[in-house]
Amino acid sequence: EFWKFLMQFFNTKFVVFEYKNYVEKISQNLVFITSKYLYPSALRNVAFIISRNGLNANAEIVVNAKIKNEKTLIISLTDEDLLIMVALKDEGKEPSDYLLEKVENLLMSLSI
């Protein structure tokens, strides 16, 4: 369901995965760099940034602006998120349900 959701609501066929092995939280500059790989005409509107500790406050503002203004989705996943998804898989549950919940929470938190 998660991947269908991305295809339907974000008009994407391809997903970018960017890995950042930084101790600090990811800055807005690194989010801008990742967003340059997103091209609506190439059906590439979704990216995952996988990092140790997630995004800083300014980077989260950029992610929200990208959703609102460009209809592109950048999903931040941390080490903790990955461990949760592995545990879900071990329990026989679907890790993509966790991703769907994470994206839904992000979309619900957007202000107008």
Backbone atoms as SQL, in Angstrom:
CREATE TABLE atoms (id INTEGER PRIMARY KEY, chain TEXT, resi INTEGER, resn TEXT, atom TEXT, x REAL, y REAL, z REAL);
INSERT INTO atoms VALUES
  (1, 'A', 1, 'GLU', 'N', 0.812, -1.205, 0.000),
  (2, 'A', 1, 'GLU', 'CA', 0.000, 0.000, 0.000),
  (3, 'A', 1, 'GLU', 'C', 0.856, 1.270, 0.000),
  (4, 'A', 2, 'PHE', 'N', 1.958, 1.244, 0.727),
  (5, 'A', 2, 'PHE', 'CA', 2.802, 2.436, 0.827),
  (6, 'A', 2, 'PHE', 'C', 3.315, 2.856, -0.540),
  (7, 'A', 3, 'TRP', 'N', 3.814, 1.900, -1.300),
  (8, 'A', 3, 'TRP', 'CA', 4.398, 2.232, -2.611),
  (9, 'A', 3, 'TRP', 'C', 3.319, 2.685, -3.587),
  (10, 'A', 4, 'LYS', 'N', 2.128, 2.109, -3.497),
  (11, 'A', 4, 'LYS', 'CA', 0.997, 2.572, -4.312),
  (12, 'A', 4, 'LYS', 'C', 0.620, 4.000, -3.944),
  (13, 'A', 5, 'PHE', 'N', 0.638, 4.281, -2.648),
  (14, 'A', 5, 'PHE', 'CA', 0.348, 5.630, -2.156),
  (15, 'A', 5, 'PHE', 'C', 1.314, 6.637, -2.778),
  (16, 'A', 6, 'LEU', 'N', 2.607, 6.322, -2.769),
  (17, 'A', 6, 'LEU', 'CA', 3.592, 7.226, -3.366),
  (18, 'A', 6, 'LEU', 'C', 3.345, 7.423, -4.852),
  (19, 'A', 7, 'MET', 'N', 3.040, 6.343, -5.553),
  (20, 'A', 7, 'MET', 'CA', 2.801, 6.437, -6.997),
  (21, 'A', 7, 'MET', 'C', 1.572, 7.283, -7.291),
  (22, 'A', 8, 'GLN', 'N', 0.511, 7.072, -6.529),
  (23, 'A', 8, 'GLN', 'CA', -0.747, 7.759, -6.788),
  (24, 'A', 8, 'GLN', 'C', -0.709, 9.224, -6.382),
  (25, 'A', 9, 'PHE', 'N', -0.256, 9.519, -5.186),
  (26, 'A', 9, 'PHE', 'CA', -0.370, 10.873, -4.662),
  (27, 'A', 9, 'PHE', 'C', 0.838, 11.762, -4.937),
  (28, 'A', 10, 'PHE', 'N', 1.965, 11.143, -5.262),
  (29, 'A', 10, 'PHE', 'CA', 3.147, 11.942, -5.574),
  (30, 'A', 10, 'PHE', 'C', 3.633, 11.717, -6.999),
  (31, 'A', 11, 'ASN', 'N', 2.820, 11.016, -7.793),
  (32, 'A', 11, 'ASN', 'CA', 3.108, 10.817, -9.215),
  (33, 'A', 11, 'ASN', 'C', 4.567, 10.419, -9.437),
  (34, 'A', 12, 'THR', 'N', 4.980, 9.377, -8.743),
  (35, 'A', 12, 'THR', 'CA', 6.372, 8.938, -8.855),
  (36, 'A', 12, 'THR', 'C', 6.444, 7.481, -9.282),
  (37, 'A', 13, 'LYS', 'N', 7.426, 7.179, -10.068),
  (38, 'A', 13, 'LYS', 'CA', 7.727, 5.800, -10.451),
  (39, 'A', 13, 'LYS', 'C', 9.085, 5.384, -9.915),
  (40, 'A', 14, 'PHE', 'N', 9.895, 6.371, -9.551),
  (41, 'A', 14, 'PHE', 'CA', 11.249, 6.118, -9.079),
  (42, 'A', 14, 'PHE', 'C', 11.450, 6.828, -7.745),
  (43, 'A', 15, 'VAL', 'N', 12.292, 6.252, -6.910),
  (44, 'A', 15, 'VAL', 'CA', 12.566, 6.802, -5.585),
  (45, 'A', 15, 'VAL', 'C', 14.079, 6.943, -5.425),
  (46, 'A', 16, 'VAL', 'N', 14.493, 8.092, -4.908),
  (47, 'A', 16, 'VAL', 'CA', 15.907, 8.363, -4.650),
  (48, 'A', 16, 'VAL', 'C', 16.205, 7.999, -3.198),
  (49, 'A', 17, 'PHE', 'N', 17.309, 7.296, -2.983),
  (50, 'A', 17, 'PHE', 'CA', 17.781, 6.986, -1.636),
  (51, 'A', 17, 'PHE', 'C', 19.132, 7.646, -1.445),
  (52, 'A', 18, 'GLU', 'N', 19.229, 8.477, -0.415),
  (53, 'A', 18, 'GLU', 'CA', 20.474, 9.192, -0.110),
  (54, 'A', 18, 'GLU', 'C', 20.882, 8.815, 1.311),
  (55, 'A', 19, 'TYR', 'N', 22.097, 8.331, 1.438),
  (56, 'A', 19, 'TYR', 'CA', 22.611, 7.914, 2.744),
  (57, 'A', 19, 'TYR', 'C', 23.617, 8.944, 3.250),
  (58, 'A', 20, 'LYS', 'N', 23.411, 9.416, 4.466),
  (59, 'A', 20, 'LYS', 'CA', 24.289, 10.419, 5.077),
  (60, 'A', 20, 'LYS', 'C', 24.795, 9.862, 6.406),
  (61, 'A', 21, 'ASN', 'N', 26.066, 9.512, 6.457),
  (62, 'A', 21, 'ASN', 'CA', 26.648, 8.931, 7.665),
  (63, 'A', 21, 'ASN', 'C', 27.293, 10.030, 8.506),
  (64, 'A', 22, 'TYR', 'N', 26.471, 10.972, 8.965),
  (65, 'A', 22, 'TYR', 'CA', 26.944, 12.099, 9.757),
  (66, 'A', 22, 'TYR', 'C', 26.506, 11.912, 11.199),
  (67, 'A', 23, 'VAL', 'N', 27.341, 12.345, 12.130),
  (68, 'A', 23, 'VAL', 'CA', 26.977, 12.282, 13.544),
  (69, 'A', 23, 'VAL', 'C', 25.919, 13.338, 13.862),
  (70, 'A', 24, 'GLU', 'N', 26.088, 14.532, 13.283),
  (71, 'A', 24, 'GLU', 'CA', 25.142, 15.621, 13.529),
  (72, 'A', 24, 'GLU', 'C', 23.857, 15.388, 12.739),
  (73, 'A', 25, 'LYS', 'N', 22.825, 16.108, 13.138),
  (74, 'A', 25, 'LYS', 'CA', 21.589, 16.079, 12.356),
  (75, 'A', 25, 'LYS', 'C', 21.855, 16.708, 10.990),
  (76, 'A', 26, 'ILE', 'N', 21.087, 16.287, 10.004),
  (77, 'A', 26, 'ILE', 'CA', 21.269, 16.742, 8.630),
  (78, 'A', 26, 'ILE', 'C', 20.791, 18.186, 8.494),
  (79, 'A', 27, 'SER', 'N', 21.578, 18.996, 7.797),
  (80, 'A', 27, 'SER', 'CA', 21.274, 20.417, 7.634),
  (81, 'A', 27, 'SER', 'C', 20.386, 20.660, 6.415),
  (82, 'A', 28, 'GLN', 'N', 19.862, 21.871, 6.326),
  (83, 'A', 28, 'GLN', 'CA', 19.011, 22.247, 5.196),
  (84, 'A', 28, 'GLN', 'C', 19.783, 22.182, 3.881),
  (85, 'A', 29, 'ASN', 'N', 21.063, 22.495, 3.900),
  (86, 'A', 29, 'ASN', 'CA', 21.866, 22.446, 2.686),
  (87, 'A', 29, 'ASN', 'C', 21.886, 21.039, 2.095),
  (88, 'A', 30, 'LEU', 'N', 22.023, 20.030, 2.949),
  (89, 'A', 30, 'LEU', 'CA', 22.042, 18.652, 2.461),
  (90, 'A', 30, 'LEU', 'C', 20.675, 18.226, 1.925),
  (91, 'A', 31, 'VAL', 'N', 19.610, 18.760, 2.498),
  (92, 'A', 31, 'VAL', 'CA', 18.269, 18.482, 1.967),
  (93, 'A', 31, 'VAL', 'C', 18.120, 19.111, 0.583),
  (94, 'A', 32, 'PHE', 'N', 18.621, 20.338, 0.416),
  (95, 'A', 32, 'PHE', 'CA', 18.568, 20.985, -0.902),
  (96, 'A', 32, 'PHE', 'C', 19.340, 20.166, -1.937),
  (97, 'A', 33, 'ILE', 'N', 20.484, 19.643, -1.556),
  (98, 'A', 33, 'ILE', 'CA', 21.277, 18.825, -2.484),
  (99, 'A', 33, 'ILE', 'C', 20.491, 17.594, -2.908),
  (100, 'A', 34, 'THR', 'N', 19.873, 16.910, -1.961),
  (101, 'A', 34, 'THR', 'CA', 19.068, 15.730, -2.294),
  (102, 'A', 34, 'THR', 'C', 17.895, 16.106, -3.185),
  (103, 'A', 35, 'SER', 'N', 17.264, 17.243, -2.911),
  (104, 'A', 35, 'SER', 'CA', 16.086, 17.644, -3.691),
  (105, 'A', 35, 'SER', 'C', 16.435, 17.910, -5.164),
  (106, 'A', 36, 'LYS', 'N', 17.691, 18.173, -5.465),
  (107, 'A', 36, 'LYS', 'CA', 18.091, 18.407, -6.857),
  (108, 'A', 36, 'LYS', 'C', 17.988, 17.142, -7.706),
  (109, 'A', 37, 'TYR', 'N', 17.901, 15.987, -7.061),
  (110, 'A', 37, 'TYR', 'CA', 17.733, 14.723, -7.792),
  (111, 'A', 37, 'TYR', 'C', 16.270, 14.442, -8.136),
  (112, 'A', 38, 'LEU', 'N', 15.366, 15.264, -7.645),
  (113, 'A', 38, 'LEU', 'CA', 13.938, 15.048, -7.874),
  (114, 'A', 38, 'LEU', 'C', 13.485, 15.842, -9.091),
  (115, 'A', 39, 'TYR', 'N', 12.864, 15.140, -10.036),
  (116, 'A', 39, 'TYR', 'CA', 12.407, 15.753, -11.283),
  (117, 'A', 39, 'TYR', 'C', 11.000, 15.258, -11.612),
  (118, 'A', 40, 'PRO', 'N', 10.009, 16.123, -11.513),
  (119, 'A', 40, 'PRO', 'CA', 8.646, 15.700, -11.827),
  (120, 'A', 40, 'PRO', 'C', 8.493, 15.125, -13.241),
  (121, 'A', 41, 'SER', 'N', 9.165, 15.711, -14.212),
  (122, 'A', 41, 'SER', 'CA', 9.011, 15.218, -15.588),
  (123, 'A', 41, 'SER', 'C', 9.612, 13.826, -15.773),
  (124, 'A', 42, 'ALA', 'N', 10.506, 13.411, -14.868),
  (125, 'A', 42, 'ALA', 'CA', 11.093, 12.068, -14.925),
  (126, 'A', 42, 'ALA', 'C', 10.394, 11.110, -13.955),
  (127, 'A', 43, 'LEU', 'N', 9.248, 11.549, -13.415),
  (128, 'A', 43, 'LEU', 'CA', 8.479, 10.765, -12.451),
  (129, 'A', 43, 'LEU', 'C', 9.333, 10.346, -11.253),
  (130, 'A', 44, 'ARG', 'N', 10.146, 11.281, -10.795),
  (131, 'A', 44, 'ARG', 'CA', 11.019, 11.059, -9.649),
  (132, 'A', 44, 'ARG', 'C', 10.754, 12.180, -8.650),
  (133, 'A', 45, 'ASN', 'N', 9.754, 11.956, -7.780),
  (134, 'A', 45, 'ASN', 'CA', 9.278, 12.993, -6.872),
  (135, 'A', 45, 'ASN', 'C', 9.440, 12.650, -5.398),
  (136, 'A', 46, 'VAL', 'N', 10.075, 11.516, -5.104),
  (137, 'A', 46, 'VAL', 'CA', 10.199, 11.065, -3.716),
  (138, 'A', 46, 'VAL', 'C', 11.644, 10.685, -3.437),
  (139, 'A', 47, 'ALA', 'N', 12.125, 11.109, -2.263),
  (140, 'A', 47, 'ALA', 'CA', 13.470, 10.735, -1.829),
  (141, 'A', 47, 'ALA', 'C', 13.449, 10.357, -0.353),
  (142, 'A', 48, 'PHE', 'N', 14.317, 9.437, -0.008),
  (143, 'A', 48, 'PHE', 'CA', 14.573, 9.090, 1.379),
  (144, 'A', 48, 'PHE', 'C', 15.962, 9.592, 1.716),
  (145, 'A', 49, 'ILE', 'N', 16.079, 10.282, 2.845),
  (146, 'A', 49, 'ILE', 'CA', 17.383, 10.622, 3.389),
  (147, 'A', 49, 'ILE', 'C', 17.554, 9.750, 4.627),
  (148, 'A', 50, 'ILE', 'N', 18.508, 8.855, 4.556),
  (149, 'A', 50, 'ILE', 'CA', 18.757, 7.925, 5.648),
  (150, 'A', 50, 'ILE', 'C', 20.016, 8.400, 6.371),
  (151, 'A', 51, 'SER', 'N', 19.859, 8.713, 7.663),
  (152, 'A', 51, 'SER', 'CA', 20.964, 9.276, 8.422),
  (153, 'A', 51, 'SER', 'C', 20.925, 8.762, 9.858),
  (154, 'A', 52, 'ARG', 'N', 21.978, 9.023, 10.567),
  (155, 'A', 52, 'ARG', 'CA', 22.075, 8.570, 11.959),
  (156, 'A', 52, 'ARG', 'C', 21.013, 9.199, 12.845),
  (157, 'A', 53, 'ASN', 'N', 20.854, 10.525, 12.765),
  (158, 'A', 53, 'ASN', 'CA', 20.034, 11.246, 13.741),
  (159, 'A', 53, 'ASN', 'C', 18.963, 12.142, 13.146),
  (160, 'A', 54, 'GLY', 'N', 18.660, 11.992, 11.875),
  (161, 'A', 54, 'GLY', 'CA', 17.560, 12.749, 11.294),
  (162, 'A', 54, 'GLY', 'C', 17.935, 14.160, 10.876),
  (163, 'A', 55, 'LEU', 'N', 16.923, 14.999, 10.771),
  (164, 'A', 55, 'LEU', 'CA', 17.068, 16.359, 10.260),
  (165, 'A', 55, 'LEU', 'C', 17.080, 17.374, 11.390),
  (166, 'A', 56, 'ASN', 'N', 17.783, 18.483, 11.175),
  (167, 'A', 56, 'ASN', 'CA', 17.680, 19.573, 12.144),
  (168, 'A', 56, 'ASN', 'C', 16.429, 20.392, 11.821),
  (169, 'A', 57, 'ALA', 'N', 16.123, 21.365, 12.645),
  (170, 'A', 57, 'ALA', 'CA', 14.876, 22.139, 12.506),
  (171, 'A', 57, 'ALA', 'C', 14.790, 22.854, 11.158),
  (172, 'A', 58, 'ASN', 'N', 15.888, 23.428, 10.698),
  (173, 'A', 58, 'ASN', 'CA', 15.875, 24.130, 9.407),
  (174, 'A', 58, 'ASN', 'C', 15.663, 23.161, 8.248),
  (175, 'A', 59, 'ALA', 'N', 16.237, 21.989, 8.338),
  (176, 'A', 59, 'ALA', 'CA', 16.040, 20.982, 7.296),
  (177, 'A', 59, 'ALA', 'C', 14.585, 20.527, 7.242),
  (178, 'A', 60, 'GLU', 'N', 13.943, 20.415, 8.393),
  (179, 'A', 60, 'GLU', 'CA', 12.527, 20.038, 8.430),
  (180, 'A', 60, 'GLU', 'C', 11.665, 21.113, 7.770),
  (181, 'A', 61, 'ILE', 'N', 12.025, 22.370, 7.940),
  (182, 'A', 61, 'ILE', 'CA', 11.302, 23.463, 7.271),
  (183, 'A', 61, 'ILE', 'C', 11.416, 23.319, 5.759),
  (184, 'A', 62, 'VAL', 'N', 12.599, 22.972, 5.287),
  (185, 'A', 62, 'VAL', 'CA', 12.812, 22.784, 3.844),
  (186, 'A', 62, 'VAL', 'C', 11.978, 21.617, 3.328),
  (187, 'A', 63, 'VAL', 'N', 11.953, 20.517, 4.056),
  (188, 'A', 63, 'VAL', 'CA', 11.145, 19.357, 3.656),
  (189, 'A', 63, 'VAL', 'C', 9.682, 19.754, 3.526),
  (190, 'A', 64, 'ASN', 'N', 9.173, 20.488, 4.502),
  (191, 'A', 64, 'ASN', 'CA', 7.775, 20.934, 4.454),
  (192, 'A', 64, 'ASN', 'C', 7.521, 21.851, 3.261),
  (193, 'A', 65, 'ALA', 'N', 8.447, 22.751, 2.994),
  (194, 'A', 65, 'ALA', 'CA', 8.298, 23.671, 1.857),
  (195, 'A', 65, 'ALA', 'C', 8.317, 22.921, 0.536),
  (196, 'A', 66, 'LYS', 'N', 9.146, 21.904, 0.436),
  (197, 'A', 66, 'LYS', 'CA', 9.212, 21.110, -0.807),
  (198, 'A', 66, 'LYS', 'C', 7.881, 20.405, -1.069),
  (199, 'A', 67, 'ILE', 'N', 7.267, 19.901, -0.027),
  (200, 'A', 67, 'ILE', 'CA', 5.968, 19.248, -0.197),
  (201, 'A', 67, 'ILE', 'C', 4.936, 20.260, -0.672),
  (202, 'A', 68, 'LYS', 'N', 4.864, 21.391, 0.002),
  (203, 'A', 68, 'LYS', 'CA', 3.849, 22.397, -0.308),
  (204, 'A', 68, 'LYS', 'C', 4.048, 23.039, -1.676),
  (205, 'A', 69, 'ASN', 'N', 5.268, 23.426, -1.989),
  (206, 'A', 69, 'ASN', 'CA', 5.530, 24.239, -3.178),
  (207, 'A', 69, 'ASN', 'C', 5.858, 23.436, -4.427),
  (208, 'A', 70, 'GLU', 'N', 6.496, 22.294, -4.248),
  (209, 'A', 70, 'GLU', 'CA', 6.963, 21.540, -5.418),
  (210, 'A', 70, 'GLU', 'C', 6.315, 20.169, -5.548),
  (211, 'A', 71, 'LYS', 'N', 5.503, 19.800, -4.567),
  (212, 'A', 71, 'LYS', 'CA', 4.840, 18.491, -4.557),
  (213, 'A', 71, 'LYS', 'C', 5.852, 17.348, -4.591),
  (214, 'A', 72, 'THR', 'N', 7.015, 17.571, -3.969),
  (215, 'A', 72, 'THR', 'CA', 8.010, 16.515, -3.822),
  (216, 'A', 72, 'THR', 'C', 8.089, 16.129, -2.352),
  (217, 'A', 73, 'LEU', 'N', 8.370, 14.848, -2.113),
  (218, 'A', 73, 'LEU', 'CA', 8.380, 14.312, -0.762),
  (219, 'A', 73, 'LEU', 'C', 9.783, 13.829, -0.421),
  (220, 'A', 74, 'ILE', 'N', 10.319, 14.342, 0.676),
  (221, 'A', 74, 'ILE', 'CA', 11.599, 13.883, 1.190),
  (222, 'A', 74, 'ILE', 'C', 11.330, 13.301, 2.568),
  (223, 'A', 75, 'ILE', 'N', 11.617, 12.022, 2.715),
  (224, 'A', 75, 'ILE', 'CA', 11.339, 11.292, 3.941),
  (225, 'A', 75, 'ILE', 'C', 12.653, 11.057, 4.676),
  (226, 'A', 76, 'SER', 'N', 12.712, 11.466, 5.909),
  (227, 'A', 76, 'SER', 'CA', 13.900, 11.255, 6.729),
  (228, 'A', 76, 'SER', 'C', 13.745, 9.966, 7.523),
  (229, 'A', 77, 'LEU', 'N', 14.751, 9.108, 7.417),
  (230, 'A', 77, 'LEU', 'CA', 14.790, 7.891, 8.221),
  (231, 'A', 77, 'LEU', 'C', 16.070, 7.883, 9.041),
  (232, 'A', 78, 'THR', 'N', 15.936, 7.552, 10.312),
  (233, 'A', 78, 'THR', 'CA', 17.079, 7.509, 11.217),
  (234, 'A', 78, 'THR', 'C', 17.466, 6.054, 11.499),
  (235, 'A', 79, 'ASP', 'N', 18.566, 5.889, 12.216),
  (236, 'A', 79, 'ASP', 'CA', 18.950, 4.547, 12.663),
  (237, 'A', 79, 'ASP', 'C', 17.812, 3.898, 13.438),
  (238, 'A', 80, 'GLU', 'N', 17.163, 4.694, 14.291),
  (239, 'A', 80, 'GLU', 'CA', 16.056, 4.167, 15.093),
  (240, 'A', 80, 'GLU', 'C', 14.907, 3.678, 14.206),
  (241, 'A', 81, 'ASP', 'N', 14.579, 4.443, 13.169),
  (242, 'A', 81, 'ASP', 'CA', 13.520, 4.021, 12.242),
  (243, 'A', 81, 'ASP', 'C', 13.871, 2.682, 11.589),
  (244, 'A', 82, 'LEU', 'N', 15.116, 2.536, 11.186),
  (245, 'A', 82, 'LEU', 'CA', 15.543, 1.286, 10.538),
  (246, 'A', 82, 'LEU', 'C', 15.440, 0.112, 11.507),
  (247, 'A', 83, 'LEU', 'N', 15.829, 0.322, 12.752),
  (248, 'A', 83, 'LEU', 'CA', 15.721, -0.751, 13.750),
  (249, 'A', 83, 'LEU', 'C', 14.270, -1.136, 13.998),
  (250, 'A', 84, 'ILE', 'N', 13.402, -0.143, 14.028),
  (251, 'A', 84, 'ILE', 'CA', 11.967, -0.422, 14.203),
  (252, 'A', 84, 'ILE', 'C', 11.447, -1.255, 13.035),
  (253, 'A', 85, 'MET', 'N', 11.839, -0.898, 11.822),
  (254, 'A', 85, 'MET', 'CA', 11.347, -1.641, 10.650),
  (255, 'A', 85, 'MET', 'C', 11.889, -3.074, 10.619),
  (256, 'A', 86, 'VAL', 'N', 13.133, -3.271, 11.030),
  (257, 'A', 86, 'VAL', 'CA', 13.690, -4.627, 11.108),
  (258, 'A', 86, 'VAL', 'C', 12.921, -5.441, 12.140),
  (259, 'A', 87, 'ALA', 'N', 12.626, -4.842, 13.297),
  (260, 'A', 87, 'ALA', 'CA', 11.854, -5.533, 14.334),
  (261, 'A', 87, 'ALA', 'C', 10.464, -5.896, 13.826),
  (262, 'A', 88, 'LEU', 'N', 9.834, -4.991, 13.098),
  (263, 'A', 88, 'LEU', 'CA', 8.506, -5.285, 12.532),
  (264, 'A', 88, 'LEU', 'C', 8.579, -6.461, 11.575),
  (265, 'A', 89, 'LYS', 'N', 9.599, -6.487, 10.745),
  (266, 'A', 89, 'LYS', 'CA', 9.775, -7.589, 9.794),
  (267, 'A', 89, 'LYS', 'C', 9.976, -8.911, 10.542),
  (268, 'A', 90, 'ASP', 'N', 10.773, -8.875, 11.620),
  (269, 'A', 90, 'ASP', 'CA', 10.998, -10.070, 12.431),
  (270, 'A', 90, 'ASP', 'C', 9.707, -10.580, 13.062),
  (271, 'A', 91, 'GLU', 'N', 8.791, -9.668, 13.354),
  (272, 'A', 91, 'GLU', 'CA', 7.504, -10.031, 13.952),
  (273, 'A', 91, 'GLU', 'C', 6.483, -10.459, 12.897),
  (274, 'A', 92, 'GLY', 'N', 6.882, -10.463, 11.636),
  (275, 'A', 92, 'GLY', 'CA', 5.969, -10.848, 10.569),
  (276, 'A', 92, 'GLY', 'C', 5.065, -9.733, 10.102),
  (277, 'A', 93, 'LYS', 'N', 5.378, -8.504, 10.517),
  (278, 'A', 93, 'LYS', 'CA', 4.581, -7.344, 10.122),
  (279, 'A', 93, 'LYS', 'C', 5.239, -6.669, 8.923),
  (280, 'A', 94, 'GLU', 'N', 4.515, -5.755, 8.324),
  (281, 'A', 94, 'GLU', 'CA', 4.988, -5.075, 7.114),
  (282, 'A', 94, 'GLU', 'C', 5.677, -3.755, 7.470),
  (283, 'A', 95, 'PRO', 'N', 6.993, -3.641, 7.253),
  (284, 'A', 95, 'PRO', 'CA', 7.704, -2.396, 7.566),
  (285, 'A', 95, 'PRO', 'C', 7.200, -1.186, 6.781),
  (286, 'A', 96, 'SER', 'N', 6.667, -1.410, 5.602),
  (287, 'A', 96, 'SER', 'CA', 6.184, -0.275, 4.818),
  (288, 'A', 96, 'SER', 'C', 4.959, 0.382, 5.462),
  (289, 'A', 97, 'ASP', 'N', 4.252, -0.344, 6.323),
  (290, 'A', 97, 'ASP', 'CA', 3.150, 0.277, 7.070),
  (291, 'A', 97, 'ASP', 'C', 3.695, 1.357, 8.003),
  (292, 'A', 98, 'TYR', 'N', 4.862, 1.110, 8.567),
  (293, 'A', 98, 'TYR', 'CA', 5.519, 2.107, 9.407),
  (294, 'A', 98, 'TYR', 'C', 5.868, 3.339, 8.574),
  (295, 'A', 99, 'LEU', 'N', 6.361, 3.120, 7.363),
  (296, 'A', 99, 'LEU', 'CA', 6.693, 4.244, 6.481),
  (297, 'A', 99, 'LEU', 'C', 5.449, 5.045, 6.126),
  (298, 'A', 100, 'LEU', 'N', 4.358, 4.348, 5.840),
  (299, 'A', 100, 'LEU', 'CA', 3.109, 5.030, 5.507),
  (300, 'A', 100, 'LEU', 'C', 2.646, 5.894, 6.681),
  (301, 'A', 101, 'GLU', 'N', 2.715, 5.362, 7.878),
  (302, 'A', 101, 'GLU', 'CA', 2.322, 6.130, 9.064),
  (303, 'A', 101, 'GLU', 'C', 3.228, 7.348, 9.237),
  (304, 'A', 102, 'LYS', 'N', 4.499, 7.179, 8.995),
  (305, 'A', 102, 'LYS', 'CA', 5.452, 8.280, 9.121),
  (306, 'A', 102, 'LYS', 'C', 5.133, 9.392, 8.120),
  (307, 'A', 103, 'VAL', 'N', 4.821, 9.018, 6.892),
  (308, 'A', 103, 'VAL', 'CA', 4.483, 10.012, 5.865),
  (309, 'A', 103, 'VAL', 'C', 3.146, 10.673, 6.181),
  (310, 'A', 104, 'GLU', 'N', 2.166, 9.887, 6.600),
  (311, 'A', 104, 'GLU', 'CA', 0.871, 10.467, 6.963),
  (312, 'A', 104, 'GLU', 'C', 1.023, 11.483, 8.091),
  (313, 'A', 105, 'ASN', 'N', 1.849, 11.170, 9.092),
  (314, 'A', 105, 'ASN', 'CA', 2.085, 12.115, 10.188),
  (315, 'A', 105, 'ASN', 'C', 2.755, 13.384, 9.679),
  (316, 'A', 106, 'LEU', 'N', 3.685, 13.246, 8.768),
  (317, 'A', 106, 'LEU', 'CA', 4.340, 14.409, 8.172),
  (318, 'A', 106, 'LEU', 'C', 3.326, 15.278, 7.438),
  (319, 'A', 107, 'LEU', 'N', 2.484, 14.653, 6.635),
  (320, 'A', 107, 'LEU', 'CA', 1.490, 15.415, 5.867),
  (321, 'A', 107, 'LEU', 'C', 0.461, 16.072, 6.781),
  (322, 'A', 108, 'MET', 'N', 0.069, 15.383, 7.839),
  (323, 'A', 108, 'MET', 'CA', -0.907, 15.956, 8.772),
  (324, 'A', 108, 'MET', 'C', -0.321, 17.130, 9.556),
  (325, 'A', 109, 'SER', 'N', 0.991, 17.159, 9.712),
  (326, 'A', 109, 'SER', 'CA', 1.616, 18.223, 10.499),
  (327, 'A', 109, 'SER', 'C', 1.850, 19.498, 9.694),
  (328, 'A', 110, 'LEU', 'N', 1.641, 19.441, 8.389),
  (329, 'A', 110, 'LEU', 'CA', 1.876, 20.636, 7.562),
  (330, 'A', 110, 'LEU', 'C', 0.897, 21.730, 7.905),
  (331, 'A', 111, 'SER', 'N', 1.399, 22.935, 7.992),
  (332, 'A', 111, 'SER', 'CA', 0.512, 24.081, 8.195),
  (333, 'A', 111, 'SER', 'C', 0.263, 24.744, 6.849),
  (334, 'A', 112, 'ILE', 'N', -0.833, 25.454, 6.774),
  (335, 'A', 112, 'ILE', 'CA', -1.225, 26.087, 5.506),
  (336, 'A', 112, 'ILE', 'C', -0.428, 27.329, 5.267);
